[in-house]
Amino acid sequence: MNYSTQMDAARKNIITKEMEAVSKKENIDAENLRSLIANGKVIIPVNKNHKNLVPEGIGQGMRTKINVNLGISKDCRDTDLELEKVKTALDLNAEAIMDLSCFGKTREFRKKLIHMSTAMIGTVPVYDAAGFYEKDLKNITVDEFFNVVEAHAEDGVDFITIHAGLNKSTAEEITKNRRLVSLVSRGGSLLYTWMQLNNRENPFYEHFDWLLDICEAYDISLSLGDGCRPGCINDSTDACQVKEMIELGELTLKAWERNVQVMIEGPGHMALNEITGNMMLEKRLCHGAPFYVLGPVVTDIAPGYDHITSAIGGAIAAANGADFLCYVTPAEHLRLPTLEDMKEGIIATKIAAHAADIAKGIPGARKWDNEMSRARMNLDWDKMFELAIDPEKAKKYRKESDPEHSDTCTMCGKICAIRTMQRINQGKDIQGE
């Protein structure tokens, strides 16, 4: 039986090879997974032209996935460095990579990225349009916007961020409700500016069916972007953010009518006490569609440490329903990340995702921790390094400070609590060394 998208297959009671792969990986019955996809609760982003993709499920009952942003900018054009970042992201098992390139030979870079990546690839086509056409934003036509989307689809992009909820109605809320920090979404601000300069509706909202035609043809998952995401904790959960979320919920239903898979993008910057409510609000207004969050960054005062502020928010968000975390690096708000920045951001986000999976009761999530605990109880340092989320750093720290007794560390030495308990339980002398 033929099908156009993973959602179409699921609704026709077809279990695809991608569903089979995800069901094994997630320890979930394939029929249950099919039902979740049919109802929009889980998506498997898998463009028909991305041939070497290892499929991943995002949504209800799945492990929390993470995304890594990279790409070429006008100020930082080192393609080789960005490709090195891709290799590092794949080595660290990031499930997704977003190419946010906005300058130069974007298509050439994008094709290389897709060819080498087993992780799903996402893009924001409006970034590319702004750089690709080398013309004033005002003069980019509707056809030109959609031509870029089509090019990304042909190249094999698995999901695209489109800020279709930032329509004229949402824009009125931005005018009426002045924020401390206005729009911080690049894609959202570009479309808002285009709308204002041309006195026209958002082309992706006005021609949403055209967008769905492209997504359906290639089985691209639509990541409905949050152009009004809060850029500081003062602006979170305001009328602009909520109004856009309502619009995104309505667009989700339209996409599902066409069997197009959808996830919703969310905040942003947000105080700790608002995160749980925001997760519940999104799931309610957007009909249980998977939720993809940037952070949330829980305080605005820590430039240089925003991988930490983000991981705090991300763990709380994912524990309360978010399904997909976009990493944040120490360089956030400061500059394009280096390779080391990127690694720190990935590790911090993976920690947040795993901590949330434990809280959500994801099958098998605690197994990793229990294995580490057994290794610690046995003072099995090699096993501890093997299980560490960042073995390289763990080994480095251990090597930098050698203890007198090889089974201990230099924090406690021979009075290590675990060593003491081991020896006393084995009837050994704890004083004779």
C-alpha positions in Angstrom: 0.0 0.0 0.0 1.3 3.4 -0.9 1.7 6.3 1.6 2.9 9.9 1.4 4.2 10.5 4.9 4.8 8.6 8.1 1.5 10.0 9.4 -0.3 8.9 6.3 1.2 5.4 6.7 0.2 5.3 10.4 -3.4 6.3 9.5 -3.5 3.5 6.9 -2.4 1.0 9.6 1.0 0.6 7.9 4.1 0.1 10.1 7.0 1.5 8.2 10.6 0.4 8.5 11.3 3.7 10.2 8.6 2.9 12.8 10.0 -0.5 13.3 13.5 1.0 13.9 12.2 3.6 16.4 10.0 1.0 18.3 13.1 -1.2 18.9 15.2 1.8 19.9 12.5 3.2 22.3 11.4 -0.2 23.7 7.8 0.5 22.6 5.4 -1.8 20.8 5.3 -0.9 17.1 1.5 -0.8 17.0 1.4 1.6 19.9 4.0 3.8 18.2 1.9 3.7 14.9 -1.1 4.9 16.9 0.8 7.8 18.5 2.1 8.9 15.0 -1.4 8.6 13.5 -2.7 11.0 16.2 0.2 13.5 15.9 1.6 12.7 19.4 4.9 11.4 17.9 6.8 12.3 14.7 9.6 10.6 12.8 11.3 13.3 10.7 12.6 11.5 7.6 12.8 13.3 4.3 12.6 10.8 1.4 15.9 12.2 0.0 17.9 11.8 3.2 19.2 8.3 2.4 21.6 7.6 5.3 19.3 8.9 8.1 19.0 6.8 11.3 15.4 7.5 12.2 14.4 8.9 15.6 11.0 9.4 17.2 10.1 12.7 18.9 7.1 13.0 21.2 5.0 11.2 23.8 6.8 8.2 25.5 10.0 8.7 23.5 13.4 9.6 25.0 14.0 13.3 25.1 16.0 14.2 22.0 18.5 17.0 21.5 19.4 19.3 18.6 22.7 21.0 17.8 22.7 24.3 15.9 25.6 25.2 13.5 26.1 26.9 10.2 28.0 29.6 8.3 27.5 33.4 9.0 28.9 36.4 7.3 31.4 37.0 10.1 32.4 33.4 10.5 32.7 31.6 7.1 34.9 28.6 8.0 33.1 25.7 6.3 35.7 23.2 7.4 35.2 24.2 11.0 31.4 23.8 10.7 31.8 20.4 9.2 34.2 19.4 12.0 31.3 20.5 14.4 29.0 18.1 12.5 31.5 15.2 13.1 31.7 16.1 16.8 27.9 16.3 17.1 27.5 12.9 15.5 30.3 11.4 17.7 28.4 12.7 20.8 25.2 11.1 19.5 23.1 14.2 19.0 19.9 13.2 17.4 19.4 16.3 15.2 21.5 19.0 13.6 20.1 22.3 12.4 21.9 24.2 9.7 21.3 27.9 10.4 23.6 29.1 7.6 22.7 32.6 6.4 25.6 33.6 4.1 27.5 32.3 1.1 27.2 28.9 -0.6 24.5 27.6 1.7 23.3 24.9 -0.6 26.7 23.5 -1.1 27.3 23.3 2.6 23.8 21.9 3.2 24.3 19.1 0.7 27.6 18.1 2.3 25.9 18.1 5.8 23.0 15.9 4.7 25.3 13.5 2.9 27.5 12.9 5.9 24.8 13.1 8.7 23.0 10.0 10.1 21.2 12.5 12.4 18.0 14.3 11.2 18.7 17.7 9.7 16.6 20.8 10.2 16.8 24.3 8.6 15.1 27.7 8.7 14.6 28.5 5.1 13.8 32.2 5.6 17.4 32.6 6.9 18.7 31.2 3.6 16.3 33.4 1.5 17.7 36.5 3.2 21.3 35.6 2.2 20.7 33.6 -1.0 19.0 36.2 -3.1 21.4 39.0 -2.1 18.6 41.6 -2.3 16.8 43.8 0.2 14.4 41.8 2.4 11.5 44.0 1.2 12.0 42.9 -2.4 12.0 39.1 -1.8 8.9 37.8 -3.4 6.5 35.1 -2.1 7.6 32.8 -4.9 11.2 33.3 -3.9 10.5 32.3 -0.3 8.8 29.1 -1.4 11.5 28.3 -4.0 14.0 28.2 -1.1 11.7 25.9 0.9 11.5 23.6 -2.2 15.3 23.6 -2.5 15.7 22.5 1.1 13.2 19.8 0.6 14.9 18.5 -2.5 18.2 18.4 -0.7 16.9 16.1 2.0 16.1 18.3 5.0 14.0 16.4 7.5 12.3 19.2 9.3 12.0 22.9 8.6 11.2 25.8 11.0 8.5 28.1 9.6 7.2 31.0 11.6 3.7 30.8 10.2 1.9 31.7 13.4 3.4 35.3 13.3 0.5 36.6 11.2 -1.1 40.1 11.1 -3.3 39.2 14.1 -0.3 38.2 16.2 1.7 41.2 15.0 -1.0 43.5 16.5 -0.3 42.0 19.9 3.4 42.9 19.5 2.3 46.5 18.9 -0.2 46.6 21.8 2.0 44.8 24.3 5.4 46.4 24.5 8.1 44.1 25.7 11.3 44.7 27.5 13.0 42.9 24.7 11.1 42.8 21.4 11.4 39.9 19.0 14.6 37.7 19.4 13.7 35.1 16.8 15.7 35.7 13.7 13.2 34.1 11.4 10.3 35.8 13.2 11.9 39.2 13.0 12.7 38.8 9.3 9.1 37.9 8.5 7.7 40.6 10.7 9.9 43.2 9.0 8.9 41.9 5.5 5.2 42.1 6.5 5.6 45.7 7.8 7.6 46.9 4.8 5.2 45.4 2.3 2.0 45.8 4.3 1.1 42.2 3.6 0.2 39.0 5.4 2.9 36.5 6.4 3.4 34.5 3.2 3.7 31.2 5.0 0.4 31.8 6.9 -1.4 33.1 3.8 -0.2 30.3 1.6 0.0 27.6 4.2 -1.5 25.0 1.8 1.4 25.6 -0.6 3.8 24.9 2.3 1.9 21.7 3.1 2.2 20.6 -0.5 6.0 20.7 -0.2 6.0 19.0 3.2 3.7 16.2 2.0 5.6 15.6 -1.2 8.9 15.0 0.6 7.6 13.9 4.1 9.2 16.9 5.7 8.2 17.5 9.3 7.0 21.0 9.9 8.5 22.7 13.0 6.1 25.5 13.6 8.4 28.3 14.9 7.8 30.6 17.8 8.6 34.0 16.3 7.3 35.6 19.6 9.3 33.5 22.0 10.4 35.5 25.0 13.9 36.8 24.8 14.0 37.7 28.6 12.3 36.3 31.6 10.3 39.6 31.9 8.4 38.8 28.6 7.5 35.2 29.1 3.9 34.0 28.9 2.7 37.3 27.7 -0.1 38.0 25.2 2.3 37.8 22.2 3.6 34.4 23.1 0.2 32.9 23.9 -1.5 34.5 20.9 1.0 32.9 18.6 0.7 29.5 20.3 -3.1 29.6 19.7 -2.4 30.3 16.0 0.1 27.4 15.9 -2.5 25.1 17.3 -4.9 25.9 14.5 -2.2 25.4 11.9 -1.3 22.1 13.5 -4.8 20.8 12.8 -4.6 22.0 9.1 -1.3 20.2 8.7 -2.7 17.0 10.2 -5.5 17.1 7.7 -2.8 16.7 5.0 -0.9 14.0 7.0 2.0 16.4 7.5 3.9 15.7 10.8 4.2 18.7 13.1 6.1 19.8 16.2 5.8 23.1 18.0 8.7 25.3 19.0 8.6 27.1 22.4 10.5 29.4 24.7 13.0 31.0 25.1 13.7 32.7 28.4 11.4 31.9 31.3 11.5 31.9 35.1 11.5 28.5 36.7 8.0 28.8 38.2 6.4 29.4 34.7 7.9 26.4 32.9 5.5 23.7 34.0 2.5 25.8 33.2 3.9 26.6 29.7 4.4 23.0 28.9 0.8 22.2 29.9 -0.4 25.1 27.9 1.4 24.1 24.7 0.2 20.5 24.9 -3.4 21.8 25.4 -3.5 24.5 22.8 -1.5 22.5 20.2 -3.4 19.2 20.7 -0.6 17.2 22.1 1.9 17.8 19.3 5.6 17.3 20.2 7.1 20.3 21.9 10.6 21.6 20.9 12.1 24.1 23.3 15.2 26.4 23.3 16.2 26.2 26.9 14.3 27.7 28.5 17.0 30.0 29.8 15.9 30.6 33.4 17.9 33.8 34.2 19.3 36.5 32.0 22.4 37.4 34.0 24.8 34.6 33.0 26.5 35.2 29.7 29.2 32.7 29.3 27.2 30.2 31.3 24.0 29.9 29.4 24.6 26.2 28.7 23.9 25.9 32.5 20.9 28.3 32.7 19.5 26.4 29.7 20.1 22.9 31.1 18.3 23.9 34.3 15.2 25.0 32.3 15.5 22.2 29.8 15.4 19.5 32.5 12.3 21.0 34.1 10.6 21.5 30.7 11.3 18.0 29.5 10.2 16.5 32.8 6.9 18.3 32.3 6.2 17.4 28.7 8.8 18.9 26.3 10.0 16.3 23.9 13.0 17.9 22.1 15.7 20.2 23.5 17.7 22.6 21.4 21.2 22.9 22.9 22.6 26.2 24.1 26.3 26.8 24.4 28.4 29.0 26.7 28.7 31.4 23.8 25.0 32.1 23.6 24.4 35.9 23.3 28.1 36.5 22.8 29.5 34.9 19.5 29.4 32.0 17.2 30.3 28.9 19.3 33.7 27.2 18.9 34.1 23.4 18.7 34.7 23.3 22.5 31.7 25.6 23.2 29.6 23.2 21.1 30.8 20.2 23.0 29.9 21.8 26.4 26.5 22.7 25.1 25.8 19.2 23.9 26.9 17.6 27.1 24.9 20.0 29.3 21.8 19.4 27.1 22.2 15.6 27.1 22.4 15.7 30.9 19.1 17.7 31.1 17.4 15.3 28.6 18.5 12.3 30.6 17.5 13.7 33.9 14.1 14.5 32.4 13.8 10.9 31.1 14.3 9.5 34.5 11.6 11.8 35.9 9.2 10.9 33.0 9.8 7.2 33.7 11.1 6.5 30.2 11.8 2.7 29.9 15.4 1.9 30.6 16.4 5.5 31.5 17.5 4.5 35.1 19.5 1.5 33.9 22.4 3.7 32.9 22.5 5.4 36.3 22.2 2.0 38.1 25.2 0.6 36.2 27.2 3.7 37.1 26.3 3.2 40.8 27.4 -0.4 40.7 30.7 0.6 39.1 31.2 3.2 41.9 30.3 0.7 44.6 32.9 -1.7 43.1 35.5 1.1 42.7 35.7 0.0 39.1 37.2 3.1 37.5 37.4 1.7 34.0 33.7 0.9 34.1 33.0 4.4 35.4 34.8 6.0 32.5 33.0 3.7 30.1 29.6 4.8 31.4 30.4 8.5 31.8 28.5 10.9 29.6 31.9 12.5 28.8 34.6 9.8 29.3 37.3 12.1 28.0 36.8 14.7 30.7 36.4 12.2 33.5 39.7 10.5 32.5 41.4 13.9 32.3 40.3 14.9 35.8 41.3 11.5 37.2 44.8 11.7 35.6 45.5 15.2 36.8 45.4 14.2 40.5 46.8 10.7 41.3 45.8 9.3 44.7 48.1 7.3 47.0 45.8 4.4 46.8 44.8 3.5 43.2 41.2 2.5 44.1 40.4 5.9 45.6 40.6 9.5 44.5 42.4 12.5 46.0 39.2 13.9 47.5 39.1 11.3 50.3 42.0 8.9 49.8 42.1 5.9 52.1 39.1 7.2 54.1 36.8 7.0 51.0 33.4 5.9 52.4 32.9 3.3 49.7 36.4 1.8 50.2 35.8 1.7 53.9 32.5 0.0 53.7 33.9 -2.5 51.2 36.8 -3.5 53.4 34.7 -3.7 56.6 32.1 -5.9 54.9 34.8 -8.1 53.6 36.4 -8.4 57.1 39.5 -6.6 56.1 41.6 -4.3 58.3 40.9 -0.6 57.5 43.6 0.8 59.8 46.7 -1.1 58.6 47.5 0.8 55.5 
